[in-house]
Amino acid sequence: MGRHDGEIGELLRFAASMVPSEVRGADLLDYLDLEEWELVLQLLGESDGNTWQTPRFWALLAEAATQMDQDEAWYQWRCVESIQGVLRVELTLSVDAEPLRARGERPLWDVTGRQQRVAALWIESKPVLNPGERATARLRPFVPPAWAHLIRGDMITLHGRSPGTAKIIERVPPRP
């Protein structure tokens, strides 16, 4: 970092100013004052709530991560979620499935019993989901309106070389 510390600090302070006071912890302000940019970025990236997190908030974090030579993929993902909405599932791979990478996959899903749709996948808790395993995952549909009918508790089917099933556990609609 070095010569960019001031700019990174500005990005993170601006992002922190967007966090509602009831969500923002005192430790965040302390870490900002101490210029602990990695900790600030981590805390901001883990902030609770979906209604106040705007695309701009996530874009600021993505830019700060880039300036700090850190992976900005999570912040980019959340930026799109802040526009399209959040879709989280409990994913279970079939025992005969191939291992599934946590990121970079764009498999087909049966969302209606007749219609297959593409959604990017982000497995939250592990780098690879092995056959027969279960994990919480996030889906980012390519065509969000085709998934709008899904509600908590619905089941969808994962197709391809890593088949499985997923139960909808959280759905936050897109911003108006």
C-alpha positions in Angstrom: 0.0 0.0 0.0 2.2 2.8 1.2 1.7 5.8 -1.1 -2.1 5.0 -1.5 -2.9 4.8 2.2 -4.6 8.2 2.2 -6.9 7.4 -0.8 -7.7 4.0 0.7 -8.6 5.7 3.9 -10.9 8.1 2.1 -12.6 5.3 0.3 -13.2 3.3 3.5 -14.2 6.4 5.5 -16.8 7.3 2.8 -18.1 3.7 2.8 -18.2 3.7 6.7 -20.3 6.9 6.6 -23.0 5.0 4.6 -23.4 2.4 7.4 -26.4 3.3 9.7 -25.4 4.2 13.2 -27.4 1.3 14.7 -25.3 -1.2 12.6 -21.9 0.5 12.8 -19.8 -0.8 15.7 -17.5 1.4 17.8 -14.6 -0.9 16.8 -15.1 0.2 13.2 -14.5 3.8 14.1 -11.5 2.8 16.2 -9.9 0.8 13.4 -10.5 3.8 11.0 -8.7 6.1 13.4 -5.8 3.6 13.7 -5.7 3.2 9.9 -6.2 -0.6 10.1 -7.5 -0.7 6.5 -7.6 -4.5 6.2 -9.7 -4.8 9.4 -12.0 -1.9 8.3 -12.5 -3.5 4.9 -13.4 -6.8 6.6 -15.8 -5.3 9.1 -17.5 -3.2 6.4 -17.8 -6.3 4.2 -19.5 -8.2 7.0 -22.0 -5.5 7.9 -25.5 -6.7 8.5 -28.5 -5.7 6.5 -29.5 -5.7 2.9 -31.8 -2.6 2.7 -29.2 0.1 3.2 -26.3 -1.5 1.3 -26.3 0.3 -2.0 -24.3 -0.5 -5.1 -22.1 2.5 -4.4 -21.3 1.1 -0.9 -20.1 -2.2 -2.4 -18.3 -0.5 -5.3 -16.3 1.6 -2.8 -15.3 -1.6 -0.9 -14.4 -3.3 -4.2 -12.2 -0.3 -5.2 -10.5 -0.3 -1.7 -9.8 -4.0 -2.0 -8.3 -3.5 -5.5 -6.1 -0.6 -4.2 -5.0 -2.9 -1.3 -4.2 -5.7 -3.7 -6.9 -7.9 -2.2 -9.6 -10.0 -4.0 -12.5 -7.7 -4.8 -14.8 -10.5 -6.0 -16.9 -10.7 -2.9 -17.6 -7.0 -3.0 -18.4 -7.1 -6.7 -20.8 -10.0 -6.0 -22.6 -8.0 -3.2 -22.7 -5.0 -5.5 -24.8 -7.0 -8.0 -26.9 -8.4 -5.2 -27.7 -4.9 -4.0 -29.3 -4.3 -7.4 -30.8 -7.7 -8.2 -31.7 -9.0 -4.8 -30.3 -11.8 -2.6 -31.0 -15.5 -3.2 -29.5 -17.9 -0.7 -29.9 -21.6 -0.7 -29.0 -24.7 1.3 -27.3 -26.7 -1.5 -26.8 -30.5 -1.3 -24.8 -32.3 -4.0 -25.7 -35.8 -5.1 -23.4 -38.6 -4.0 -22.4 -39.2 -7.6 -21.7 -35.6 -8.3 -18.3 -34.1 -9.3 -16.8 -31.7 -6.7 -18.1 -28.2 -7.2 -15.9 -25.1 -6.9 -17.2 -22.4 -4.6 -16.8 -19.6 -7.2 -16.7 -19.3 -10.9 -19.5 -21.8 -11.6 -22.5 -20.9 -13.7 -24.6 -24.1 -13.7 -28.1 -24.8 -14.9 -31.0 -24.9 -12.4 -34.5 -26.2 -12.8 -36.6 -23.5 -11.3 -40.1 -24.5 -12.4 -40.1 -28.2 -13.0 -39.9 -27.6 -16.7 -37.6 -24.7 -17.3 -33.8 -24.6 -16.8 -32.1 -21.3 -16.0 -28.5 -20.2 -15.5 -27.3 -18.7 -12.2 -23.8 -17.9 -11.0 -22.9 -19.7 -7.7 -21.0 -18.6 -4.6 -20.6 -21.3 -1.9 -20.2 -19.4 1.4 -18.3 -21.7 3.7 -15.8 -23.8 1.7 -13.7 -23.6 -1.4 -15.1 -26.9 -2.8 -18.3 -28.8 -2.2 -17.8 -32.5 -2.5 -20.3 -35.2 -3.5 -23.0 -35.7 -0.8 -22.0 -32.6 1.1 -24.2 -29.6 2.0 -23.4 -25.9 2.2 -25.1 -22.5 2.2 -24.7 -20.8 -1.2 -25.7 -17.7 -3.0 -27.2 -17.6 -6.5 -27.0 -14.8 -8.9 -29.5 -15.5 -11.7 -28.6 -14.3 -15.2 -32.3 -13.3 -15.8 -33.6 -12.4 -12.3 -37.3 -12.1 -13.3 -37.4 -15.8 -14.2 -36.6 -16.6 -10.6 -39.0 -14.0 -9.0 -41.7 -16.7 -8.2 -39.4 -18.5 -5.8 -40.0 -18.1 -2.1 -38.4 -19.4 1.1 -38.8 -23.2 1.4 -39.0 -23.8 -2.4 -36.8 -26.6 -3.8 -34.8 -26.2 -7.1 -32.6 -28.7 -8.9 -29.0 -28.3 -9.9 -28.1 -29.9 -13.2 -24.9 -30.8 -15.0 -21.8 -32.7 -13.9 -22.5 -31.8 -10.2 -26.2 -32.4 -9.8 -28.0 -31.7 -6.5 -30.9 -29.9 -4.9 -31.2 -26.6 -3.2 -33.8 -25.3 -0.7 -34.4 -21.5 -0.8 -33.5 -20.2 2.7 -33.4 -16.4 2.0 -34.9 -14.2 -0.7 -34.5 -10.4 -0.7 -36.2 -8.8 -3.6 -34.4 -6.4 -5.9 -34.5 -2.7 -5.1 -37.3 -0.7 -6.6 
